[in-house]
Amino acid sequence: MSESRYLHTIETWPPQKLTHLQQRRLRAVLEYAWKHLPFYQERFRQAGITPGDIRTVDDFRRLPRFTKSDLVAAFRAGGQYQIGLEGLKGQRASNIVMTSGTLNFPTFASLAPYEFDFGSVRCVMRELWMQGIRPGMKVLVLLPGWHYLSLLESRALTRLGARCIMPFGTHLPGHADRFIATAAATSPDYILAFAPMMNALIDACYIAGRRPKDVFSSTRYVSVVGESLTPGMRTRLKSELELVDVFERGGSSDGLWGAGECEYHRGHHVYADYFLIEIVDPESGAQVPPGEMGSVVVTTLSLGKSVYLRFDCEDWGTIVPGSCPCGRTHPVIELHDRLANTLTICGRRITSQQVRYLLDEIPELVGRPFLIERMSFDSSRLFLHLARVPGREERDLTDQIECKCRQQLGVPLALTWHDRMPDGWKERIVDTSRVGEGLWARG
Amino acid sequence: MDPDELLHYCYRCSPFYQRKFSSLAGAITSSATLKGSFQSIPPLLLQDMAHPPVGDAFRGRQTRPPEIIYQLEYDVPVFQGFSRYDLEAYAGVMSDAWCQICVRADDRVAIYDYGSSPVTYLSSRVISPYLRQGAADRIGAVVTCNDGLPELVDRCWHLLTYVQPQVLFMRCDNVDPFLRLLTRRGGWPAPPPRQVVVSGNEEWPGAQEISAWERALGTPVRRLARADLAMWLALECSGGRIHMDSDRFLIEVVDPQSYTVLPTDEEGVLTITCLFGKTAPSIRYVSAIFGRLCSTVCSCGQLSASISLE
């Protein structure tokens, strides 16, 4: 990745020039929303502002943010997939995408051809290029075809001239066997996957009596989405598959935005010509300074799709301070976890990602799925559910986890071991009412 | 592509077909027409392509490196490779099927199938890499799809509730879970689609089953025949038959044991040759679909040759 590090010169534009472009695009989107999008016309009216009042990004922050709950309410009230935020720029929609359904309600977004020709597809092309995909490379795509991100990837891979390998099946860890067969037959150079799927692939190799590095002997890079990688997980992937590098990408299909890591792995570069990202205090809505954790608020700066103006994704994120050695001038943010994956134990705020980091410090538990049980009547302990590790004493592992919980999180542990975990990958914290045979049987 | 041209091309470029045609090598290399010897070409069986060795996904069947590889929906690992031109032609076949059920511009078409099913990936240019125009793009329809797992039928329900599609494509496996949910909830969440199309790779639900589904769904149900290894797709006509698309496929009915070609009206298995797929050609692929070439004119009024599937 030396001679052609950047796909487009805009990636290294001076910050002032980027800010200028961002403000110009923001004004255009605001004007469009004011004129054409009922969802925002109402919000402008409620806030008592018009696009004419907004000259800078600071002015823009007077527009109230909204959350998935607001979207859900609008979909329920309208009873249909269009809720007045579809900024299709006069084009007809070509695709309607549904999200995977946090809050148990998948939302909808409309996409026009513009999005796939000139819109966010350009960001995804830059991300994939940044992460080492080159023309002619064989890329194994282990992502669901219906997902917004996959649609963009499909076009981006085409335009980059990569050769694509699409396995049959659904992209849940239970289907790892099929994907191993695909990898063996097709010798991919690169894998795009959900993070939990990579763990499942490694486990499935061992179950089949094969070493992952033999099955994936052609593979040099992996890029994962869906959840952030812990250092333990990165190390495991690199060593088990003998990779050159492992990358992470992130974003949200509620909000139609995405970003990816460069080779320095400091966080995700958010392309400022397409997205305006703020990090705010979840309660007060005040901007938090770089380096501090807050909720990610996104504004999409291009049309041809459903438009999001100050949409609070309810994900924990941090703006990474300083400039990136890769030379890209676009902001870098680190994504941590869903706000919903947070609970208070002994008066401390604990995220499921903290638990993930803690577990990944124990080699046998790297990447292994877990669940945290939320007990409304008992917040004195961390109620953790894990699958047994073949060949390891439960008592020994329990002691190690217990010790780390006390030292790193300052909370006591209540651990339950299971033969297997549910197949779902999305939820990490579940209410007591859902923990039981029902949840386990679903997989 | 003309069958002669396809056979010569395969002989020149595909190691697998060079081996397969060895008994016919004299005819292939000469300029003589091959139509006469076509039926003596050894058939292509699923097991010939299954469990490919490391790094040889097509077992030598390919004529050039594909731009995209799809793993097919069989119990064993089997792969099909495409160039962008193959995909475009394949999507043209799907588009014709959509026209047959009168999908119109601005119609919303929902698909309850896996993303790796041709029903899904041929529908829209943004689902499959390298596809320039999917069936929906050609017609101006809007596509929406989600997980194809039967246990995720609730997500399909949610999609139907809010998107209210005019046409619903559903994999055969998903019909029963969907019907159970429909019964439990006392009917459709919104006006039912004007057409439901059911499909499965080398699956053909019987006429009685279709009638039962139509009664339970309260909307017309059509079957889409598929043999993915041969890139074959065909929608049944209103007479319940499949009409020959002889510009794109050669279809024979053969004895399932001896693979000899059967006369009209005798039942056997469909053996399909795809005339447009040049990257990993399928010549005389023996499918698992039973049927017979019909000697009578179809009740739908089309005069082209037709097949009745069992």
Boltz contact constraints between the chains, C-beta under 6 A:
constraints:
  - contact:
      token1: [A, 80]
      token2: [B, 162]
      max_distance: 6.0
  - contact:
      token1: [A, 81]
      token2: [B, 162]
      max_distance: 6.0
  - contact:
      token1: [A, 81]
      token2: [B, 163]
      max_distance: 6.0
  - contact:
      token1: [A, 93]
      token2: [B, 142]
      max_distance: 6.0
  - contact:
      token1: [A, 95]
      token2: [B, 124]
      max_distance: 6.0
  - contact:
      token1: [A, 95]
      token2: [B, 143]
      max_distance: 6.0
  - contact:
      token1: [A, 96]
      token2: [B, 142]
      max_distance: 6.0
  - contact:
      token1: [A, 96]
      token2: [B, 144]
      max_distance: 6.0
  - contact:
      token1: [A, 96]
      token2: [B, 163]
      max_distance: 6.0
  - contact:
      token1: [A, 98]
      token2: [B, 146]
      max_distance: 6.0
  - contact:
      token1: [A, 98]
      token2: [B, 159]
      max_distance: 6.0
  - contact:
      token1: [A, 106]
      token2: [B, 158]
      max_distance: 6.0
  - contact:
      token1: [A, 108]
      token2: [B, 162]
      max_distance: 6.0
  - contact:
      token1: [A, 116]
      token2: [B, 126]
      max_distance: 6.0
  - contact:
      token1: [A, 144]
      token2: [B, 115]
      max_distance: 6.0
  - contact:
      token1: [A, 145]
      token2: [B, 115]
      max_distance: 6.0
  - contact:
      token1: [A, 145]
      token2: [B, 127]
      max_distance: 6.0
  - contact:
      token1: [A, 146]
      token2: [B, 115]
      max_distance: 6.0
  - contact:
      token1: [A, 146]
      token2: [B, 145]
      max_distance: 6.0
  - contact:
      token1: [A, 146]
      token2: [B, 146]
      max_distance: 6.0
  - contact:
      token1: [A, 151]
      token2: [B, 126]
      max_distance: 6.0
  - contact:
      token1: [A, 154]
      token2: [B, 126]
      max_distance: 6.0
  - contact:
      token1: [A, 154]
      token2: [B, 129]
      max_distance: 6.0
  - contact:
      token1: [A, 155]
      token2: [B, 126]
      max_distance: 6.0
  - contact:
      token1: [A, 157]
      token2: [B, 129]
      max_distance: 6.0
  - contact:
      token1: [A, 158]
      token2: [B, 129]
      max_distance: 6.0
  - contact:
      token1: [A, 158]
      token2: [B, 130]
      max_distance: 6.0
  - contact:
      token1: [A, 163]
      token2: [B, 67]
      max_distance: 6.0
  - contact:
      token1: [A, 164]
      token2: [B, 68]
      max_distance: 6.0
  - contact:
      token1: [A, 164]
      token2: [B, 129]
      max_distance: 6.0
  - contact:
      token1: [A, 165]
      token2: [B, 69]
      max_distance: 6.0
  - contact:
      token1: [A, 166]
      token2: [B, 70]
      max_distance: 6.0
  - contact:
      token1: [A, 166]
      token2: [B, 116]
      max_distance: 6.0
  - contact:
      token1: [A, 167]
      token2: [B, 71]
      max_distance: 6.0
  - contact:
      token1: [A, 168]
      token2: [B, 71]
      max_distance: 6.0
  - contact:
      token1: [A, 168]
      token2: [B, 73]
      max_distance: 6.0
  - contact:
      token1: [A, 168]
      token2: [B, 116]
      max_distance: 6.0
  - contact:
      token1: [A, 170]
      token2: [B, 149]
      max_distance: 6.0
  - contact:
      token1: [A, 181]
      token2: [B, 77]
      max_distance: 6.0
  - contact:
      token1: [A, 182]
      token2: [B, 71]
      max_distance: 6.0
  - contact:
      token1: [A, 184]
      token2: [B, 54]
      max_distance: 6.0
  - contact:
      token1: [A, 185]
      token2: [B, 52]
      max_distance: 6.0
  - contact:
      token1: [A, 185]
      token2: [B, 57]
      max_distance: 6.0
  - contact:
      token1: [A, 186]
      token2: [B, 57]
      max_distance: 6.0
  - contact:
      token1: [A, 186]
      token2: [B, 69]
      max_distance: 6.0
  - contact:
      token1: [A, 187]
      token2: [B, 55]
      max_distance: 6.0
